[in-house]
Amino acid sequence: TTKLRPAVVLATHGDDLTIVGIFSRLQQPSRETWVVLSSQDPTFFETGLKTTSVIKAERIAVIEQSVVVRKLGSLSPSQMGQVQTAVKLALNLD
């Protein structure tokens, strides 16, 4: 079986989604391509996550929309800005 994993959708192209993975195991040291979603953040409940998690911007994938189970939550504009910056770093676009 394949483990269900939350992800951030970066782009939609037809039936394909470009995503980055969200992981609940925070490893140290942190990388500049990671965005931590802290359960202590006042907007954390909007993410739909259960525990502090990390978006790993270097973990980019393209998946078909048909494999998405449901929308879990959303990120604040500030958090999305951090993700965009991290993706640029991960792809050496800066």
C-alpha angles and dihedrals in degrees: 000000000000118000115238111238131187116238142178115242109226099176143355121220112177106297093346128092125200107215144172121214128248117213131190096205108086112202125197134264097040120224128229088240092062126091115200117214102202120205085218091065111106091229095047093106089064090065092065089224122135100214142017106294141178130230108216105206093192089063096080120161140168115225136172115258088233092073093058110106100193146322108273102188143298141267125237118249088254092053091047089051089054090050092050091051091048092049091051089052092046091052094041091241094138 
